[in-house]
Amino acid sequence: MSARAGTGLRRGGSHHLRVNPIDCVAHGMCHELLPEQIALDEWGYPVIGDDPVPPGLLALARQAVQTCPTRALLLERRRTE
């Protein structure tokens, strides 16, 4: 079994944020909660790099996803095998 017992995490994977630009209306709440990972462009829309979310920021990333009023922010697990 590849999952670590009790954590639900698999080896060789990482969490990444992405935004659905069609659904986003630039509230900026994601940036307020996670400025380390989400910048805003000149119109207030989120700019997210391709870097993985560090484990120490994962709880804040989940909170930012849940707080997004239009559900435009997504947290995905990418496998790196």
Helices and strands as residue ranges (DSSP letters): E 13-19, H 29-33, E 38-40, E 46-48, G 55-57, H 58-67, E 73-79
